[in-house]
C-alpha cells in the first residue's frame, strides 16, 4: 500500500479529511444495522415482494432501515436522508443527502447466502463523497471518502488492481429486477464474457463496488439501479483511487441508476465494449 496512515486518516503532511468524523459515525451506524441483519441471517426469514415479482423485502430490511434513519437523523439533523424502504427525511443542508440501503442483497440474505450488506452513502450536490458498506456475515467493513481519507477494508487501506488489459480482468455486474427486454444486460454480459478473463454476478451492487476498490475485481458495470445501491460504493471506489462514471464516460450521478466502475486502467476499454453493444442494439441506455 502506498500510505502508512491509519484508515480514514491522511498521510503525514496531508490536510485532515473534513469528513473523518462523519465517516466514523456512519461506520458505527452501519455496524449496528449489520447486527440486526445477523439476527435473521440463516433463518430463511419470511418475505414479501415489491412491485416486481422477484424483488424481495423482509422484516430485517425494515428494521435495519428504521435504525439507520433514526441514527443518521439524530447525528446529522440538517441532512436529508433517502432510504430504500421509504422512511426518508427531507431537509436542506447545502445539498447533503444520505442514501441508505438497509439490506443490499436481500435475495442472497433470504436464501442464507452471505454476500449481503448495509450501504450508506453521502452525496453533496449529487457528488458521492463518503461511503460505508458493512457485510456482517463475512465480517467485512468497508469505508472511504474522496476528500483525503482514502478507503479501507477492516481498517486496512485499500487500492484497486493494476490490471491494464481487459483480457486479464475479472469483471462483475448484476441484472435488473424488471423483466424488461430492453434492459436485460444480457448483450453486455455476453460481450464482456467474450472479452474478459472472467465475469461474475454476486447479487450486491454495494459489495461489487467495494471489491473493485479492494482490487479483488477489476471492473463493474450495471444499470436500472437506484442511488442507495450505488452512492456508498462509488465513494469507496473513488476514495481508493479507482474511477467511476456513467456508462458512456460522463460524470456519475446515482439518480440515473447507471454506473461504470474500474481500477481506472480498464475504464476506456470497458466503455468501448459498452458503446459497441449500444450501437449494435440501436437502443440508447435508459
C-alpha angles and dihedrals in degrees: 000000000000097000131053093197120119116259110282091015123104121241117264110291094018121119115259118269107254090209097051095105092046090050093053092050092049091049091055092048093049091049091052091049090049089058089058090053091051089060088067103031113111094015097095090235121208115260143187133210133250123213092302117064094232099043106099133201127188136189087257092061088056097043092048092048093049091054095045095048092046092050095044093047091052094046096042106028094173098048127096119235127205114188130183099238094049106260093126133155123215116207138140114243103152093288097312110149128171115209114204130197103180093190118014107188100032093165090054090048094048091053095046094251107146100222102099132109152184109244127196124178133179120210126187113197087347093304116122109236107159135026137181123183122180120193100187100180090055095041090237127143121184128183140158149159133209091216099081106291098097123211132285145193116210089341096310122114114249136201131185124258125275096227106138102176124072090216089064096044132107109212134188137201143155138225129239122256092224109083092225111154091212093058104038094121087215095118090052091045091053093048094049093043088057094046104038134062089245145344129212139189112202105166104239118084092193091056092044088060093046090052090054089050089052094048092242088116125027104211145003135196133178143145140194091056134123132246092253088060094053118023099076095046092044091057090049092052092049093044089054091052100262128127129252128185144140115283091266094050096259120130116298115252115176092209090072092060091224126116143169114188128176146149085271095247092078099040099099092043092052092046091054091054091051093047091050092053091048092052093049093049093044087218123121119223109269 
